[in-house]
Amino acid sequence: MFPLKRQVQLSADFAKNSTARLAGIDPPKFPDEERTLDDLIVRLHKTIDWLKTVPPALLEGGETRHIKVPLRARTLEMDGLPFIQRWALPNFYFHVTATYSLLRQAGVEVGKQDFLGGV
């Protein structure tokens, strides 16, 4: 399992990169230079701030947009709806859940409502 730092970085990356792919735009590049918890919090805020700049109109039709994701040994290709259902969201929630679990293991008092975001 990746350490906490990498889990947070990947959670942020899946949020911004997947949104950018669905919108047909290039995502910002955030170097993986965080060293402290405060640095990771800044990265999350940068990600959220960037997500707020994506015009909703760019996401219209994203479910049919052909998506290509370069991986280590191959390129993942699919349309937007299966991309979000089978790749983006599962990976995002996997890394968010790993982050949550690592925090709990370290004694941070987070619970299910923290994970669910007050739904």
Steps between C-alpha positions, in 0.01 A plus 500: 500500500620851427566724802256773603675771297467305174137405571408868540693596186325229298157597634559857387641387166204275421261785579671760280629277220170316455303823497739647245471196275121514512513873422749452216762728657849458639520463877746707699820322601558487873849375587508237774710707739285500813689420820257588777133459579456873443657459154248225420213719617625778269505252211140400570395866511684569172316205344161618623573856389594378153189279476288809570649668191381231257195641321210254523438548128832326427369186669188488284531200271790365705321167533559436129847659475768244408749489788860381480704441815865407455598232750837334558459207262198603293253775421152482647236609247127532557214743473430745781217321679681167544818698577336676794312189616773237463826694532484849645258458790622155610861622505410827672304325775764229538768759580267710718408185695867406537569853628214470749624159617858621547379799699287276722790261551717796606246594767328790325141516618312493171179313454254397235337843486840657428541258210147557369537875521181564691264334252 
